[in-house]
Amino acid sequence: MPTEESESNPNLPPVWIVDWFLCGWNTYRRNPGRLIFGSLLLTASSVLFALLPGGSLVSAIVSPPLIVGYLFTCARLVRGQTAQPVHLFAGFTHFGRVWLTFFLWGLILGLGIFLAGIPYIFFDTNILVGIVAGIVLLGFPYLIWALKYNFAVLATLDRSLSPREAFRFSAKIAEGCRADLFPATLIGFLLPLVCYLPGIREVGSSLFALALPAPNGRVLQVGPLPYIVNAFLILPLVSASWSAAYVGLVSRWEAVGKLESEAPS
């Protein structure tokens, strides 16, 4: 579906959500080994951090550059470039600005979650009514506005930008594409959730426990199968599709020479 921006500027190629996921799937199909290896690295590190004393702090420091490095690897594969294991750790070569951009992006998303909870937090209302009202009235409008910053973390590494430049760059390439960015982001969030839900069950303490209390005081846990499906299929596919969206949006502006004055290449 052509966006408003592409309609007003016929020189820009159209952007369509289906193209992003088709490109992501084709990238996964051509490079399953590289994408799965990176996905397993992220999954294994998250499990390891969960087991280590003080693992949450270690995860907060190490995970952002690992995630950005994986997205950078996906973007290279989408472009048809070579991708080596070293690219998975490229985020550590620019650790400061990568971590800061990731942190600021997390704050932006966190503010959206806070806004969604305002009716329940500050008003005496039913929890379900309050959360639904918060999401519809405050959360969704804010998050739709914030979608333009979705690509800042990857742009920081891919184009060697400062956090401020990366957020401006992301907003530029996302102009006129929110109608596609919103469902794409929603799908990217729901796919892992749908993957994990069938594996949730009530059991005792285990490696795969989720911090979700059950009515009887026990905990809800996820067995290993959803982790395997997510690591071997869902995470690589979503990451490749998200990177395909980034590469496509950058390419459409580069095609008409509109990015040179916006950010360094």
Secondary structure, 3 states (H helix, E strand, C coil): CCCHHHHHCCCCCCCCHHHHHHHHHHHHHHCHHHHHHHHHHHHHHHHHHHHCCCHHHHHHHHHHHHHHHHHHHHHHHHCCCCCCHHHHHHHHHHHHHHHHHHHHHHHHHHHHHHHHHHHHHHCCCCHHHHHHHHHHHHHHHHHHHHHHHCCHHHHHHHCCCCHHHHHHHHHHHCCCCHHHHHHHHHHHHHHHHHHHHHHEEEECCCCCEEEEECCCCCEEEECHHHHHHHHHHHHHHHHHHHHHHHHHHHHHHHCCCCCCCCCCC
